[in-house]
Amino acid sequence: MPASTFTFYQDFKEQLGKAIHDLSTHDIKIALTNTAPNTATHTVLADITQLSTGGGYTGGAGGGIALAGKSYTEVGGTGTFIATDTVFTASGGSVGPFRYGVFYNNTAASDNLIGYVDYGSAITLADTESITFDYTTSIFTIT
């Protein structure tokens, strides 16, 4: 699913310097929320209001949608983080509404936040409806 510009949490920049994130090997997930993220004060998954478990979505600690085929590469001074297309299908009920996809590091002990995308309006998936998170070109870049 195409999304708006990726927005980093402020604390992510400090976390990079402290080697909390390995974007190629750590378990990176997308947590869904309908509450606007606060980039200045949110630092860990517990700081956001994630969707409740239901309809095939698992909320709470360790919840969200895992990214597969992750890769972080650098070319000409620009780092790019990508993943294979990730398809999520509501199952056994609806999921949502959600407007934001919050990326976090499930490997880090505190489930540290990375950044988020804003889909522009709330989305609700009915039972059996799917959404594709298309991140094969870029989730984000660092220059």
Helices and strands as residue ranges (DSSP letters): E 7-8, H 10-17, E 28-33, G 45-47, E 65-66, E 71-75, E 78-82, E 86-89, E 95-105, E 113-125, E 130-133, E 140-142
